[in-house]
Amino acid sequence: MQARPALAVLVWAHLWLAPTCAAAFGLQPRHGGRGGRSGRPPRPPGSWDSWEAAGEGPHRRGGPQELLGWYLALLSSAPIRTKAVSTGCIECLGDMIAQTAEARRTGLPFDRVRSFACFVDGLLVTGPSLHYGYALLERVIPSVGGPVWATLIQITVDELIFDPIDIATFFCTTSLIERKDLVQRLRNDYWSTFWGGFGVSFACTPIQFISFRYMPVKTRVLVVNLCDLAWTSVVSVLSHAQDRRDTIHPERVESHP
């Protein structure tokens, strides 16, 4: 029960732009029956289904409960596309935050291609992979309603297996779109990026514990997305460290081909 208000507060910061993004990708909750009724029995107040019911049918998408319910309804009707769009938007926003911080320190111009690459990585790679990865984890090691050790194992797998893979695919996707040397970037910046991302993930462990233990599996990518604002910002800065050095000191590139 205590996790639901916390999730609503986190979602409010993320979902204010959800209607626009979802409309652009053709996402709308499905409504069954006549007059927008699903034909299902009434949901008990305070249940996750009752939150989802708030997002079904025509309503004013203004309050946090309506936004949360609308998003949960999308997770039921189009789970992969919804998580993919959310992850893409969050990765793009995280990179924009990173570039803003970099610009204040170095004076470098904003790189739109870099932000677009982060969006594509979240949309096509990270979002779908987290959807299937978390579903597989819950199927193999049930955490919701299970023992605490199952939750701790899921968090460990997420931080020590999923994160390194996510960082590697992040390098691959962004290098391809930005037309950078993947091997050189991995050699120069992978491990510093891994440890930076691990530090953020470790700091978010309490949030992850609540998510993995008390929340439905379908909401986990959303909670991870909210943590990923900080995670993507750090990963984006560190993964582009060599590019930044080459731009600021081009003479070093010429002297060391």
C-alpha positions as CSV (number, residue, x, y, z in Angstrom):
1,M,0.0,0.0,0.0
2,Q,2.8,2.4,0.9
3,A,4.5,1.9,-2.5
4,R,1.5,3.2,-4.5
5,P,1.5,6.9,-3.4
6,A,5.3,6.9,-3.9
7,L,4.9,5.5,-7.5
8,A,2.2,8.1,-8.2
9,V,4.6,10.9,-7.2
10,L,7.4,9.6,-9.3
11,V,5.1,9.0,-12.3
12,W,3.8,12.6,-12.1
13,A,7.2,14.0,-13.1
14,H,7.5,11.6,-16.0
15,L,4.0,11.3,-17.5
16,W,3.1,14.9,-18.0
17,L,4.4,14.5,-21.5
18,A,3.1,10.9,-22.0
19,P,-0.1,11.8,-23.9
20,T,1.8,13.7,-26.6
21,C,4.4,10.9,-27.0
22,A,1.8,8.2,-27.0
23,A,-0.3,9.9,-29.6
24,A,2.7,10.3,-31.8
25,F,3.3,6.5,-31.7
26,G,-0.4,5.6,-32.0
27,L,-0.8,4.4,-28.4
28,Q,-4.2,4.5,-26.7
29,P,-5.7,2.3,-24.1
30,R,-8.2,-0.3,-25.5
31,H,-11.7,-0.2,-24.2
32,G,-14.0,-3.2,-24.3
33,G,-17.8,-3.4,-24.4
34,R,-20.2,-0.6,-25.1
35,G,-19.8,2.9,-23.9
36,G,-16.1,2.3,-23.0
37,R,-17.0,-0.4,-20.4
38,S,-14.7,-3.4,-20.2
39,G,-17.3,-5.8,-19.1
40,R,-15.0,-6.9,-16.2
41,P,-16.3,-6.9,-12.6
42,P,-15.7,-3.8,-10.5
43,R,-12.2,-3.4,-9.1
44,P,-11.8,-3.0,-5.4
45,P,-10.7,0.5,-4.3
46,G,-7.0,0.9,-3.7
47,S,-6.0,-2.1,-5.9
48,W,-3.7,-1.8,-8.9
49,D,-6.6,-2.6,-11.1
50,S,-8.6,0.3,-9.7
51,W,-5.7,2.6,-10.6
52,E,-5.7,1.2,-14.1
53,A,-9.5,1.7,-14.3
54,A,-8.9,5.4,-13.8
55,G,-7.2,5.4,-17.1
56,E,-9.9,3.7,-19.1
57,G,-12.6,5.5,-21.0
58,P,-12.8,9.3,-21.7
59,H,-11.5,11.5,-18.9
60,R,-9.5,14.6,-18.2
61,R,-5.8,13.7,-18.1
62,G,-4.8,16.2,-15.5
63,G,-4.4,14.7,-12.1
64,P,-1.6,12.3,-11.0
65,Q,-4.1,9.4,-10.4
66,E,-5.6,9.8,-13.9
67,L,-2.1,9.9,-15.5
68,L,-1.0,6.9,-13.6
69,G,-4.2,5.0,-14.4
70,W,-3.9,6.0,-18.1
71,Y,-0.3,4.8,-18.2
72,L,-1.2,1.5,-16.4
73,A,-4.0,1.0,-19.0
74,L,-1.4,1.4,-21.8
75,L,0.9,-1.1,-20.1
76,S,-1.9,-3.6,-20.3
77,S,-3.0,-2.9,-23.9
78,A,0.4,-2.2,-25.5
79,P,3.1,-3.1,-23.0
80,I,6.2,-3.3,-25.2
81,R,5.5,-0.2,-27.2
82,T,4.6,1.8,-24.1
83,K,7.8,0.8,-22.3
84,A,9.9,1.4,-25.5
85,V,8.5,4.9,-25.9
86,S,8.9,5.7,-22.2
87,T,12.5,4.5,-22.2
88,G,13.4,6.3,-25.3
89,C,12.0,9.6,-24.0
90,I,13.8,9.2,-20.6
91,E,17.1,8.3,-22.3
92,C,16.8,11.4,-24.5
93,L,15.9,13.6,-21.6
94,G,18.8,12.2,-19.5
95,D,21.3,13.0,-22.3
96,M,19.9,16.5,-22.7
97,I,20.5,17.0,-18.9
98,A,24.0,15.6,-19.4
99,Q,24.8,17.9,-22.4
100,T,23.4,20.9,-20.5
101,A,25.8,20.2,-17.7
102,E,28.7,19.7,-20.1
103,A,28.0,22.9,-21.9
104,R,28.2,25.0,-18.8
105,R,31.6,23.5,-18.0
106,T,33.2,23.2,-21.5
107,G,31.1,25.5,-23.7
108,L,30.5,22.7,-26.2
109,P,27.4,23.1,-28.5
110,F,24.4,20.9,-28.1
111,D,24.6,17.7,-30.1
112,R,21.2,16.8,-31.4
113,V,22.4,13.6,-33.1
114,R,23.7,12.4,-29.7
115,S,20.3,12.9,-28.0
116,F,18.6,11.2,-31.0
117,A,20.9,8.2,-30.6
118,C,20.0,7.9,-27.0
119,F,16.3,8.0,-27.9
120,V,16.7,5.3,-30.5
121,D,18.7,3.1,-28.0
122,G,15.9,3.4,-25.4
123,L,13.1,2.9,-28.0
124,L,14.6,-0.1,-29.9
125,V,17.0,-1.8,-27.5
126,T,16.7,-0.9,-23.8
127,G,12.9,-0.6,-23.4
128,P,12.1,-3.9,-25.1
129,S,15.0,-5.8,-23.5
130,L,14.0,-4.7,-20.0
131,H,10.4,-5.8,-20.7
132,Y,11.5,-9.3,-21.5
133,G,14.3,-9.4,-19.0
134,Y,12.2,-8.4,-16.0
135,A,9.4,-10.8,-17.0
136,L,11.9,-13.6,-17.3
137,L,13.4,-12.8,-13.9
138,E,10.0,-12.9,-12.2
139,R,9.1,-16.1,-13.9
140,V,12.4,-17.9,-12.8
141,I,12.8,-16.2,-9.4
142,P,9.4,-14.9,-8.2
143,S,9.9,-11.8,-6.1
144,V,6.4,-10.3,-5.6
145,G,5.0,-12.2,-2.6
146,G,8.1,-14.4,-2.4
147,P,11.1,-14.5,-0.1
148,V,13.3,-11.4,0.4
149,W,16.3,-13.3,-1.0
150,A,14.5,-13.6,-4.3
151,T,14.2,-9.8,-4.5
152,L,17.8,-9.4,-3.6
153,I,18.8,-11.8,-6.3
154,Q,16.7,-10.0,-8.9
155,I,18.4,-6.7,-7.9
156,T,21.8,-8.2,-8.1
157,V,21.1,-9.6,-11.6
158,D,19.8,-6.3,-12.7
159,E,22.8,-4.3,-11.5
160,L,25.6,-6.8,-12.3
161,I,24.3,-8.5,-15.5
162,F,21.6,-6.3,-17.1
163,D,23.5,-3.0,-16.6
164,P,26.8,-4.0,-18.2
165,I,24.9,-5.4,-21.2
166,D,22.8,-2.2,-21.4
167,I,25.9,-0.1,-21.3
168,A,27.5,-2.2,-24.1
169,T,24.5,-1.9,-26.3
170,F,24.3,1.8,-25.5
171,F,27.9,2.2,-26.9
172,C,26.9,0.1,-30.0
173,T,23.7,2.1,-30.8
174,T,25.1,5.5,-30.2
175,S,28.4,4.8,-32.0
176,L,26.5,3.6,-35.0
177,I,24.2,6.6,-35.2
178,E,26.9,9.1,-34.3
179,R,29.3,7.4,-36.7
180,K,32.0,6.9,-34.1
181,D,34.7,4.3,-33.7
182,L,33.0,1.7,-31.5
183,V,36.1,-0.3,-30.6
184,Q,38.0,2.8,-29.7
185,R,35.2,4.1,-27.5
186,L,34.8,0.8,-25.7
187,R,38.5,0.6,-25.1
188,N,38.7,4.2,-23.8
189,D,35.5,4.7,-21.9
190,Y,33.6,1.4,-21.2
191,W,34.9,0.6,-17.7
192,S,34.7,4.2,-16.4
193,T,31.1,4.3,-17.8
194,F,30.3,0.9,-16.1
195,W,31.5,2.1,-12.7
196,G,29.7,5.4,-13.0
197,G,26.5,3.7,-14.0
198,F,26.9,1.1,-11.2
199,G,27.3,3.9,-8.7
200,V,23.9,5.3,-9.7
201,S,22.3,1.9,-9.8
202,F,23.6,1.1,-6.3
203,A,22.3,4.4,-5.0
204,C,18.9,3.5,-6.4
205,T,18.8,0.1,-4.7
206,P,16.2,1.1,-2.1
207,I,13.8,2.2,-4.9
208,Q,14.6,-1.0,-6.8
209,F,13.8,-3.1,-3.8
210,I,10.4,-1.5,-3.4
211,S,9.7,-1.9,-7.1
212,F,10.8,-5.6,-7.3
213,R,9.1,-6.7,-4.1
214,Y,5.8,-4.8,-4.0
215,M,4.9,-3.5,-7.5
216,P,3.5,-5.4,-10.4
217,V,6.1,-6.6,-13.0
218,K,4.6,-4.4,-15.7
219,T,5.5,-1.2,-13.7
220,R,9.2,-2.1,-13.2
221,V,10.4,-0.5,-16.4
222,L,8.7,2.7,-15.5
223,V,10.4,2.8,-12.1
224,V,13.7,2.0,-13.8
225,N,13.1,4.8,-16.3
226,L,12.7,7.3,-13.5
227,C,16.0,6.2,-12.0
228,D,17.5,6.3,-15.5
229,L,17.2,10.0,-15.6
230,A,20.3,10.1,-13.4
231,W,21.7,6.8,-14.8
232,T,21.5,7.9,-18.4
233,S,23.0,11.3,-17.6
234,V,26.0,9.8,-16.0
235,V,26.4,7.0,-18.7
236,S,26.1,9.6,-21.5
237,V,28.7,11.9,-20.0
238,L,31.2,9.1,-19.4
239,S,30.6,7.2,-22.7
240,H,31.3,10.4,-24.6
241,A,34.4,11.4,-22.6
242,Q,36.9,10.6,-25.4
243,D,34.7,12.5,-28.0
244,R,34.7,15.5,-25.7
245,R,38.4,15.4,-25.2
246,D,39.0,15.1,-28.9
247,T,36.7,18.1,-29.6
248,I,38.4,20.3,-26.9
249,H,41.9,19.2,-27.8
250,P,42.0,18.4,-31.5
251,E,45.8,18.8,-31.6
252,R,46.1,15.5,-29.6
253,V,44.1,13.7,-32.2
254,E,46.5,14.9,-34.9
255,S,49.6,14.0,-33.0
256,H,48.3,10.5,-32.0
257,P,46.5,9.1,-35.1
